[in-house]
């Protein structure tokens, strides 16, 4: 899943981005409110994390402009402020949740997952197809016959395939969902990772296969389902 994260404190931004990336999220990190607004208006994000005290535009200004523009992506606000009035103002402006600094990374992850679950496109912590299961918290792929771990990019691609629910997903879409919109990665990398995922499926003992459809892309299928 893809997140936009706006934070002007460099050390904090790096730490949070590393943690989110480690937990399989694609993260676009920006350092000021004007850039956050630009990214949010032009990108397709599953969730947005905004620090309130941003240069150029405050997080609250960004939030209000996003909601006025009809952007419905869930928003988590971060701030050092703890007054009830600030929380009320943020929530009234359209925020979905509020987290006060300093915070534990575990709590941030829990808040992000909860925020995404409340979004329009709810998806459970475990995705499934036929005998295949993807544990989204652990990044593990399993069937009744076994379990294997996935790398970050393998996880993103498998998640995209599972979310397509057996429908065909194009090479271009897989590229974007795995590496992000601004990637310079060649489309040939998709085939490389599809090949790697086929080996993971075999290692897990699953009967699910990744089928290549000429000119269309890839889909999951269970031949004996």
N, C-alpha and C positions, 0 to 999 in steps of 0.2 A: 504494500500500500504506500501511497505517496503523500508526504507531508511537506508543508511549508513552515519554516521556523525562522522567526524574526527576533534577533537578540544582538545588542550592540556591545556587550561585554565579551571580548574575544575568547577569554579562557572558558567562560561559561558556555559560549556557543560551540566551541570545539568539543568540550566534554559531553554536552547533551547530544550533539550530532553523532559522536562516536558511539554513544550508548544506543541511540535509536537505530543507527546503521547496523550495529551488532545484532539487534533484534529484528533484522530483515526489512526495516522500513527504508524506502528511498526518501532522502531528505534534501531539499533545497534550502540552504541557509543564507539569510540576508541580514544586513547590519543596520538598516534604517527603515523607517516607516514608509517613505515614498517608494523604495524598492519593493518592500513587502506588498504594497498595494498593486504595483505594476505586475509582479509575479502572480499574485492571487487572481487578478483580473484576466490574465492571459493563459494561466495554467489550469490543469484539471487536477485538483488536489482532493484527497480523501479527508484531510483534516489540516487545520492551521493552528500553529502555536505562536502566540503574540506576546512579547514583553510589552507592558504598558508604557514604560519610559524609554521610548525610541527617539532618536534624532530625526529632524525634518518633519515627520508626522508621528504623533503618539499612537500607541497601539489602539487606544480608544477611537481616535479619528479614523484609523484604517478600518477598524471593525464597523463603524457606522457607515463608511462609504461602501464597504463590501455589501452590507445588508441593503443599502439603498440601491445598489446595482443588481440586486437579486441573486448574489452569490450565497448559496445555502450551505456551503461546506461547514462542518462543525468547527468551532473555535474554542481553544483553551487559552485563557489569559494567564500570564505570569507577571508578578510584580513583587517588589519589596514592601509595598504598602500592605497594611493589614486592617485598616479601618473598614468597618461595615459599610460606610457610605461608598467607598471605592468599589467594593464587591457588588453592591446594588447597582451602581452606575454601569458597570461592565455587563452585568447580566441583563439589565434593561436595554442595553444597546444591541443585544443579540448574541452575547457569549453563551456557550454551552456549559462551561465550567471555569473554575478559578483556582489557581494554585499560588500560594504565597511563598516567596523566597525567605530563607533558604529551604530547599526541599530535598528529600531523598530521591535518588534516581528510580528506585523501585516504585515510589508513589507516583512519580511522573509517568512511568510506563503504564501503571495501572489506570491512571486518569486518561491517558491517551487511548488505551484499549477500550475503556468504558465510553469515552466520547465517540469513538468510531462505531461502537455497537449501537449507539443511539442514533446514528446517522440513517439516512434513507436506505442505504444499501447494507443492511445488517448481514454480517457473515459470522458464523460461529467460530470458536477457537479451534475446532477440528473440522477440516474439509474432507469430504469423502466422495468416492466414485467407485462403484462396484465393490471390490474387496480392498480398495486402497484408502488409506487415511493419511492426512497431512496434519500433524500437530503444529499449529501456528506459533505456539509459545516456545516449543523446544526446537523447531526447525527439523523435525524428524518425519520420515516417510515410513509407513508400515503397512503390513497386511497380517493375516493370521499366521503367516509363515516366518515373519521376521521384521526387523526394524533397521533402518539405515539413517545416518545423519546427512544433511545437505549443506553445501556451501551457501553463502549468501545469495549468489547469482542463481544457483540451481534452485534454491527455495523460491525466489521471485518468479522464475519461469514456471515452476510447477504450480505455484499458487495461481498464476494467470490461467494455466491450462485447466485447473480444477474449477476455477470460478466460471469458466466458459461452459461448464456442465455438459461436455461432450460435443458442443458446437465447434465449428472450425474457427480458429483464430489466426489471422494473417501473420506472416513473417515480420512485417513492419510493426504490427501491434505488439508482438512478443518482444521485439527489440526495444520498444519504448517502455513497456511494462517491466522489463528486466534491467535495462541500463539507464532509463530516464529520457526525458525529451531532448536534452541538449547533448546527448552522447554522440561521439564521432566513431563509435564502434561500427564495423562493417556488418552487413546482414549475414555474412558467412559465419559469424560467431554464433548465431542462433542455431545453425545446424550442429555446430560443435557441442553446444550445451544440450541440445535435444539428444544427441548421441550419448552424452554423459548421463542424462536422466534415464535413458533406456537401460543403461547398465545398473543404475540405482534401483529401478523397478525390478530388474531380474534379481538383484542382490536381496531385495525385500521379499522375494517370492511371490510377487503380485502377478495376476494374469492380465492386468491392464497394460495396454500398449499405447505408444504415441504414434499415430498414423500421419504420414505426410501426404497431403493432397496437392497434386501438381497445380500450380497457379493460384491456389487458395490459401494454403498454410498448413496448420497442424491441428489435430484434435485427439482427444483420448477415446479409446474404445476398449471394451472387454469382449473379446471374440466369442467366448462361450456363455455370455450373460443371457 
